[in-house]
Amino acid sequence: MTDDEPDTERVQDAAEDRRRERAELAEHASRELQGRFNEFNYPVSSEELAVEYGDETIDLANETESLGSVFDRLVDEQYESPTEVREAVYSEITGEAAGMEEYNAERDLDAIDEGERFEGASEEQGENRQ
């Protein structure tokens, strides 16, 4: 290899590091969105979500983006649950469908939803006792 040729392995490693960083930031943004989509009556459309969250921003690797613009790209979509909404946002901000290469066993969105419902019920019970 000459000095003019790029080190293929180094270039691939750098690309993988950037992809991993984007995925980690998208994961962080997804965690920040937990509980934000619970107030809707489902099914809900991407247009309704774009209106509701138009001014809220999420921080990505090299930019800040409004949730409204994320939902604007998901035209004519219907979501049946908060979990579906979070997965759609995650897929959109990572730029690729969440596949097995992005699977995270610690990221159990159904359990998170269940926990949020339990916390909400506990808070309501506490308020009713007062």
ZIRAQUI-V901505 format. One line per field, one symbol per residue. phi: phi as a letter, one per 40 degrees, with the letter a starting at -180 (. if undefined). Layout:
phi: ???
This chain:
phi: .ccccccdcccccccccccccccccccccccccdgcbccccccbccccccccbdccbbcbdbabbccdcccccccgcbbcadcccccccdccccgaccbccbcbccbcccccdccccccccccccccccc
